[in-house]
Amino acid sequence: MDTTERVTVTLPKDLVRGIARVEANRSRFIARAVEHELARRRHEELRRSLDAPHAEGTELSEEGLEDWGANLPEGDEDLVDMSSGTPVQWIEGRGWVEEPR
């Protein structure tokens, strides 16, 4: 099974020359640049999500993970390890704040 796929990308000549000056394997260079950009965008989206969580996430935080985990279907109870992680709560205007232990 192939793990790569050929794509055609059109780039300005100066950009291609710039890549060739710093990296002999242009495909590898472009793949790394794309991976970096995808990671940056995922991080940016996560940051936006943390700054303004989805309503379902806020509801879950209000209900509490322990209550949510207790309501999982039979056989799925082991999906949540209540002894790990840091308890947090959403406070409007402040964001996610660690709960006192």
Distance bins in CASP14 RR format, pairs under 12 A and 6 or more apart:
PFRMAT RR
TARGET T0000
AUTHOR 0000-0000-0000
RMODE 2
METHOD distances of the structure
MODEL  1
3 31 0 0 0 0 0 1 0 0 0 0 0
4 27 0 0 0 0 1 0 0 0 0 0 0
4 28 0 0 0 0 0 1 0 0 0 0 0
4 31 0 0 0 0 1 0 0 0 0 0 0
5 27 0 0 0 0 0 1 0 0 0 0 0
5 31 0 0 0 0 0 1 0 0 0 0 0
6 27 0 0 0 0 1 0 0 0 0 0 0
7 27 0 0 0 0 1 0 0 0 0 0 0
7 30 0 0 0 0 1 0 0 0 0 0 0
7 31 0 0 0 0 0 1 0 0 0 0 0
7 34 0 0 0 0 0 1 0 0 0 0 0
8 27 0 0 0 0 0 1 0 0 0 0 0
8 30 0 0 0 0 0 1 0 0 0 0 0
9 15 0 0 0 0 0 1 0 0 0 0 0
9 16 0 0 0 0 1 0 0 0 0 0 0
9 19 0 0 0 0 0 1 0 0 0 0 0
9 26 0 0 0 0 0 1 0 0 0 0 0
9 27 0 0 0 0 1 0 0 0 0 0 0
9 30 1 0 0 1 0 0 0 0 0 0 0
9 31 0 0 0 0 0 1 0 0 0 0 0
9 33 0 0 0 0 0 1 0 0 0 0 0
9 34 0 0 0 0 1 0 0 0 0 0 0
10 16 0 0 0 0 1 0 0 0 0 0 0
11 17 0 0 0 0 1 0 0 0 0 0 0
11 18 0 0 0 0 1 0 0 0 0 0 0
11 19 0 0 0 0 1 0 0 0 0 0 0
11 20 0 0 0 0 0 1 0 0 0 0 0
11 26 0 0 0 0 1 0 0 0 0 0 0
11 29 0 0 0 0 0 1 0 0 0 0 0
11 30 0 0 0 0 1 0 0 0 0 0 0
11 33 0 0 0 0 0 1 0 0 0 0 0
12 18 0 0 0 0 1 0 0 0 0 0 0
12 19 0 0 0 0 0 1 0 0 0 0 0
13 19 0 0 0 0 0 1 0 0 0 0 0
13 20 0 0 0 0 0 1 0 0 0 0 0
14 20 0 0 0 0 0 1 0 0 0 0 0
14 21 0 0 0 0 0 1 0 0 0 0 0
15 21 0 0 0 0 0 1 0 0 0 0 0
15 22 0 0 0 0 0 1 0 0 0 0 0
15 26 0 0 0 0 0 1 0 0 0 0 0
15 29 0 0 0 0 0 1 0 0 0 0 0
15 30 0 0 0 0 0 1 0 0 0 0 0
15 33 0 0 0 0 0 1 0 0 0 0 0
16 22 0 0 0 0 0 1 0 0 0 0 0
16 23 0 0 0 0 0 1 0 0 0 0 0
16 26 1 0 0 1 0 0 0 0 0 0 0
16 27 0 0 0 0 0 1 0 0 0 0 0
16 29 0 0 0 0 0 1 0 0 0 0 0
16 30 0 0 0 0 1 0 0 0 0 0 0
17 23 0 0 0 0 0 1 0 0 0 0 0
17 26 0 0 0 0 0 1 0 0 0 0 0
18 26 0 0 0 0 1 0 0 0 0 0 0
18 29 0 0 0 0 1 0 0 0 0 0 0
18 30 0 0 0 0 0 1 0 0 0 0 0
19 25 0 0 0 0 1 0 0 0 0 0 0
19 26 1 0 1 0 0 0 0 0 0 0 0
19 27 0 0 0 0 1 0 0 0 0 0 0
19 28 0 0 0 0 0 1 0 0 0 0 0
19 29 1 0 1 0 0 0 0 0 0 0 0
19 30 1 0 0 1 0 0 0 0 0 0 0
19 31 0 0 0 0 0 1 0 0 0 0 0
19 32 0 0 0 0 0 1 0 0 0 0 0
19 33 0 0 0 0 1 0 0 0 0 0 0
20 26 1 0 0 1 0 0 0 0 0 0 0
20 27 0 0 0 0 0 1 0 0 0 0 0
20 29 0 0 0 0 1 0 0 0 0 0 0
20 30 0 0 0 0 0 1 0 0 0 0 0
21 29 0 0 0 0 0 1 0 0 0 0 0
22 28 0 0 0 0 0 1 0 0 0 0 0
22 29 1 0 0 1 0 0 0 0 0 0 0
22 30 0 0 0 0 0 1 0 0 0 0 0
22 32 0 0 0 0 0 1 0 0 0 0 0
22 33 0 0 0 0 0 1 0 0 0 0 0
23 29 1 1 0 0 0 0 0 0 0 0 0
23 30 0 0 0 0 1 0 0 0 0 0 0
23 31 0 0 0 0 0 1 0 0 0 0 0
23 32 0 0 0 0 1 0 0 0 0 0 0
23 33 0 0 0 0 1 0 0 0 0 0 0
25 31 0 0 0 0 1 0 0 0 0 0 0
25 32 0 0 0 0 1 0 0 0 0 0 0
26 32 0 0 0 0 0 1 0 0 0 0 0
26 33 0 0 0 0 0 1 0 0 0 0 0
27 33 0 0 0 0 0 1 0 0 0 0 0
27 34 0 0 0 0 0 1 0 0 0 0 0
28 34 0 0 0 0 0 1 0 0 0 0 0
28 35 0 0 0 0 0 1 0 0 0 0 0
29 35 0 0 0 0 0 1 0 0 0 0 0
29 36 0 0 0 0 0 1 0 0 0 0 0
30 36 0 0 0 0 0 1 0 0 0 0 0
30 37 0 0 0 0 0 1 0 0 0 0 0
31 37 0 0 0 0 0 1 0 0 0 0 0
31 38 0 0 0 0 0 1 0 0 0 0 0
32 38 0 0 0 0 0 1 0 0 0 0 0
32 39 0 0 0 0 0 1 0 0 0 0 0
33 39 0 0 0 0 0 1 0 0 0 0 0
33 40 0 0 0 0 0 1 0 0 0 0 0
34 40 0 0 0 0 0 1 0 0 0 0 0
34 41 0 0 0 0 0 1 0 0 0 0 0
35 41 0 0 0 0 0 1 0 0 0 0 0
35 42 0 0 0 0 0 1 0 0 0 0 0
36 42 0 0 0 0 0 1 0 0 0 0 0
36 43 0 0 0 0 0 1 0 0 0 0 0
37 43 0 0 0 0 0 1 0 0 0 0 0
37 44 0 0 0 0 0 1 0 0 0 0 0
38 44 0 0 0 0 0 1 0 0 0 0 0
38 45 0 0 0 0 0 1 0 0 0 0 0
39 45 0 0 0 0 0 1 0 0 0 0 0
39 46 0 0 0 0 0 1 0 0 0 0 0
40 46 0 0 0 0 0 1 0 0 0 0 0
40 47 0 0 0 0 0 1 0 0 0 0 0
41 47 0 0 0 0 0 1 0 0 0 0 0
41 48 0 0 0 0 0 1 0 0 0 0 0
42 48 0 0 0 0 0 1 0 0 0 0 0
42 49 0 0 0 0 0 1 0 0 0 0 0
43 49 0 0 0 0 0 1 0 0 0 0 0
43 50 0 0 0 0 0 1 0 0 0 0 0
44 50 0 0 0 0 0 1 0 0 0 0 0
44 51 0 0 0 0 0 1 0 0 0 0 0
45 51 0 0 0 0 0 1 0 0 0 0 0
45 52 0 0 0 0 0 1 0 0 0 0 0
45 54 0 0 0 0 0 1 0 0 0 0 0
46 52 0 0 0 0 0 1 0 0 0 0 0
46 53 0 0 0 0 0 1 0 0 0 0 0
46 96 0 0 0 0 0 1 0 0 0 0 0
47 53 0 0 0 0 0 1 0 0 0 0 0
47 95 0 0 0 0 0 1 0 0 0 0 0
47 96 0 0 0 0 0 1 0 0 0 0 0
48 54 0 0 0 0 0 1 0 0 0 0 0
49 55 0 0 0 0 0 1 0 0 0 0 0
49 56 0 0 0 0 0 1 0 0 0 0 0
49 57 0 0 0 0 1 0 0 0 0 0 0
49 58 0 0 0 0 0 1 0 0 0 0 0
49 90 0 0 0 0 0 1 0 0 0 0 0
49 95 0 0 0 0 0 1 0 0 0 0 0
49 96 0 0 0 0 0 1 0 0 0 0 0
50 57 0 0 0 0 0 1 0 0 0 0 0
50 58 0 0 0 0 0 1 0 0 0 0 0
50 61 0 0 0 0 0 1 0 0 0 0 0
50 88 0 0 0 0 0 1 0 0 0 0 0
50 90 0 0 0 0 1 0 0 0 0 0 0
50 94 0 0 0 0 0 1 0 0 0 0 0
50 95 1 0 0 1 0 0 0 0 0 0 0
50 96 1 0 0 1 0 0 0 0 0 0 0
50 97 0 0 0 0 0 1 0 0 0 0 0
51 90 0 0 0 0 0 1 0 0 0 0 0
51 92 0 0 0 0 0 1 0 0 0 0 0
51 93 0 0 0 0 1 0 0 0 0 0 0
51 94 0 0 0 0 0 1 0 0 0 0 0
51 95 1 0 0 1 0 0 0 0 0 0 0
51 96 0 0 0 0 1 0 0 0 0 0 0
52 58 0 0 0 0 1 0 0 0 0 0 0
52 90 0 0 0 0 0 1 0 0 0 0 0
52 92 0 0 0 0 0 1 0 0 0 0 0
52 93 0 0 0 0 0 1 0 0 0 0 0
52 95 0 0 0 0 1 0 0 0 0 0 0
52 96 0 0 0 0 0 1 0 0 0 0 0
53 59 0 0 0 0 1 0 0 0 0 0 0
53 60 0 0 0 0 1 0 0 0 0 0 0
53 61 1 0 0 1 0 0 0 0 0 0 0
53 62 0 0 0 0 0 1 0 0 0 0 0
53 88 0 0 0 0 0 1 0 0 0 0 0
53 89 0 0 0 0 0 1 0 0 0 0 0
53 90 1 0 0 1 0 0 0 0 0 0 0
53 91 0 0 0 0 0 1 0 0 0 0 0
53 92 0 0 0 0 0 1 0 0 0 0 0
53 93 0 0 0 0 0 1 0 0 0 0 0
53 95 0 0 0 0 1 0 0 0 0 0 0
53 96 0 0 0 0 1 0 0 0 0 0 0
54 60 0 0 0 0 1 0 0 0 0 0 0
54 61 0 0 0 0 0 1 0 0 0 0 0
54 90 0 0 0 0 0 1 0 0 0 0 0
55 61 0 0 0 0 0 1 0 0 0 0 0
55 62 0 0 0 0 0 1 0 0 0 0 0
55 90 0 0 0 0 0 1 0 0 0 0 0
56 62 0 0 0 0 0 1 0 0 0 0 0
56 63 0 0 0 0 0 1 0 0 0 0 0
56 68 0 0 0 0 0 1 0 0 0 0 0
57 63 0 0 0 0 1 0 0 0 0 0 0
57 64 0 0 0 0 0 1 0 0 0 0 0
57 65 0 0 0 0 0 1 0 0 0 0 0
57 68 0 0 0 0 0 1 0 0 0 0 0
57 88 0 0 0 0 0 1 0 0 0 0 0
57 89 0 0 0 0 0 1 0 0 0 0 0
57 90 0 0 0 0 1 0 0 0 0 0 0
57 96 0 0 0 0 0 1 0 0 0 0 0
58 64 0 0 0 0 0 1 0 0 0 0 0
58 88 0 0 0 0 0 1 0 0 0 0 0
58 89 0 0 0 0 1 0 0 0 0 0 0
58 90 1 0 1 0 0 0 0 0 0 0 0
58 91 0 0 0 0 0 1 0 0 0 0 0
58 92 0 0 0 0 1 0 0 0 0 0 0
58 95 0 0 0 0 0 1 0 0 0 0 0
58 96 0 0 0 0 0 1 0 0 0 0 0
59 65 0 0 0 0 0 1 0 0 0 0 0
59 67 0 0 0 0 0 1 0 0 0 0 0
59 68 0 0 0 0 1 0 0 0 0 0 0
59 90 0 0 0 0 0 1 0 0 0 0 0
60 66 0 0 0 0 0 1 0 0 0 0 0
60 67 0 0 0 0 1 0 0 0 0 0 0
60 68 1 0 1 0 0 0 0 0 0 0 0
60 69 0 0 0 0 0 1 0 0 0 0 0
60 71 0 0 0 0 0 1 0 0 0 0 0
60 80 0 0 0 0 0 1 0 0 0 0 0
60 88 0 0 0 0 0 1 0 0 0 0 0
60 89 0 0 0 0 0 1 0 0 0 0 0
60 90 0 0 0 0 1 0 0 0 0 0 0
61 67 0 0 0 0 0 1 0 0 0 0 0
61 68 0 0 0 0 1 0 0 0 0 0 0
61 87 0 0 0 0 1 0 0 0 0 0 0
61 88 1 0 0 1 0 0 0 0 0 0 0
61 89 1 0 1 0 0 0 0 0 0 0 0
61 90 1 0 1 0 0 0 0 0 0 0 0
61 91 0 0 0 0 1 0 0 0 0 0 0
61 92 0 0 0 0 0 1 0 0 0 0 0
61 95 0 0 0 0 0 1 0 0 0 0 0
61 96 0 0 0 0 1 0 0 0 0 0 0
61 97 0 0 0 0 0 1 0 0 0 0 0
61 99 0 0 0 0 1 0 0 0 0 0 0
62 68 0 0 0 0 0 1 0 0 0 0 0
62 88 0 0 0 0 0 1 0 0 0 0 0
62 89 0 0 0 0 1 0 0 0 0 0 0
62 90 1 0 0 1 0 0 0 0 0 0 0
62 91 0 0 0 0 0 1 0 0 0 0 0
62 92 0 0 0 0 0 1 0 0 0 0 0
63 69 0 0 0 0 1 0 0 0 0 0 0
63 70 0 0 0 0 0 1 0 0 0 0 0
63 71 0 0 0 0 1 0 0 0 0 0 0
63 89 0 0 0 0 0 1 0 0 0 0 0
63 90 0 0 0 0 0 1 0 0 0 0 0
64 70 0 0 0 0 1 0 0 0 0 0 0
64 71 0 0 0 0 0 1 0 0 0 0 0
64 80 0 0 0 0 0 1 0 0 0 0 0
64 82 0 0 0 0 0 1 0 0 0 0 0
64 87 0 0 0 0 1 0 0 0 0 0 0
64 88 0 0 0 0 0 1 0 0 0 0 0
64 89 0 0 0 0 1 0 0 0 0 0 0
64 90 0 0 0 0 0 1 0 0 0 0 0
64 99 0 0 0 0 0 1 0 0 0 0 0
65 71 0 0 0 0 0 1 0 0 0 0 0
65 72 0 0 0 0 0 1 0 0 0 0 0
65 79 0 0 0 0 0 1 0 0 0 0 0
65 80 1 0 0 1 0 0 0 0 0 0 0
65 81 0 0 0 0 0 1 0 0 0 0 0
65 82 1 0 0 1 0 0 0 0 0 0 0
65 83 0 0 0 0 0 1 0 0 0 0 0
65 84 0 0 0 0 0 1 0 0 0 0 0
65 85 0 0 0 0 1 0 0 0 0 0 0
65 86 0 0 0 0 0 1 0 0 0 0 0
65 87 1 0 0 1 0 0 0 0 0 0 0
65 88 0 0 0 0 1 0 0 0 0 0 0
65 89 0 0 0 0 0 1 0 0 0 0 0
65 99 0 0 0 0 0 1 0 0 0 0 0
66 72 0 0 0 0 0 1 0 0 0 0 0
66 77 0 0 0 0 0 1 0 0 0 0 0
66 80 0 0 0 0 1 0 0 0 0 0 0
66 81 0 0 0 0 0 1 0 0 0 0 0
66 82 1 0 1 0 0 0 0 0 0 0 0
66 83 0 0 0 0 0 1 0 0 0 0 0
66 87 0 0 0 0 1 0 0 0 0 0 0
66 99 0 0 0 0 0 1 0 0 0 0 0
67 80 0 0 0 0 0 1 0 0 0 0 0
67 82 0 0 0 0 0 1 0 0 0 0 0
68 76 0 0 0 0 0 1 0 0 0 0 0
68 77 0 0 0 0 0 1 0 0 0 0 0
68 79 0 0 0 0 0 1 0 0 0 0 0
68 80 1 0 0 1 0 0 0 0 0 0 0
68 82 0 0 0 0 0 1 0 0 0 0 0
69 75 0 0 0 0 0 1 0 0 0 0 0
69 76 0 0 0 0 1 0 0 0 0 0 0
69 77 1 0 0 1 0 0 0 0 0 0 0
69 78 0 0 0 0 0 1 0 0 0 0 0
69 79 1 0 0 1 0 0 0 0 0 0 0
69 80 1 0 1 0 0 0 0 0 0 0 0
69 81 0 0 0 0 0 1 0 0 0 0 0
69 82 1 0 0 1 0 0 0 0 0 0 0
70 76 0 0 0 0 0 1 0 0 0 0 0
70 77 0 0 0 0 1 0 0 0 0 0 0
70 79 0 0 0 0 0 1 0 0 0 0 0
70 80 0 0 0 0 1 0 0 0 0 0 0
70 82 0 0 0 0 1 0 0 0 0 0 0
71 77 0 0 0 0 1 0 0 0 0 0 0
71 79 0 0 0 0 0 1 0 0 0 0 0
71 80 0 0 0 0 0 1 0 0 0 0 0
72 78 0 0 0 0 1 0 0 0 0 0 0
72 79 1 0 0 1 0 0 0 0 0 0 0
72 80 1 0 0 1 0 0 0 0 0 0 0
72 82 0 0 0 0 0 1 0 0 0 0 0
73 79 0 0 0 0 1 0 0 0 0 0 0
85 98 0 0 0 0 0 1 0 0 0 0 0
85 99 0 0 0 0 0 1 0 0 0 0 0
85 101 0 0 0 0 0 1 0 0 0 0 0
86 96 0 0 0 0 1 0 0 0 0 0 0
86 97 0 0 0 0 0 1 0 0 0 0 0
86 98 1 0 1 0 0 0 0 0 0 0 0
86 99 0 0 0 0 1 0 0 0 0 0 0
86 100 0 0 0 0 0 1 0 0 0 0 0
86 101 0 0 0 0 1 0 0 0 0 0 0
87 96 0 0 0 0 0 1 0 0 0 0 0
87 97 0 0 0 0 0 1 0 0 0 0 0
87 98 1 0 0 1 0 0 0 0 0 0 0
87 99 1 0 1 0 0 0 0 0 0 0 0
87 100 0 0 0 0 1 0 0 0 0 0 0
87 101 1 0 0 1 0 0 0 0 0 0 0
88 94 0 0 0 0 0 1 0 0 0 0 0
88 95 0 0 0 0 1 0 0 0 0 0 0
88 96 1 0 1 0 0 0 0 0 0 0 0
88 97 1 0 0 1 0 0 0 0 0 0 0
88 98 1 0 1 0 0 0 0 0 0 0 0
88 99 1 0 0 1 0 0 0 0 0 0 0
88 100 0 0 0 0 0 1 0 0 0 0 0
88 101 0 0 0 0 0 1 0 0 0 0 0
89 95 0 0 0 0 1 0 0 0 0 0 0
89 96 1 0 0 1 0 0 0 0 0 0 0
89 97 1 0 1 0 0 0 0 0 0 0 0
89 98 0 0 0 0 1 0 0 0 0 0 0
89 99 1 0 1 0 0 0 0 0 0 0 0
89 100 0 0 0 0 0 1 0 0 0 0 0
90 96 1 0 1 0 0 0 0 0 0 0 0
90 97 1 0 0 1 0 0 0 0 0 0 0
90 98 0 0 0 0 0 1 0 0 0 0 0
90 99 0 0 0 0 0 1 0 0 0 0 0
91 97 1 0 1 0 0 0 0 0 0 0 0
91 98 0 0 0 0 0 1 0 0 0 0 0
91 99 0 0 0 0 0 1 0 0 0 0 0
END
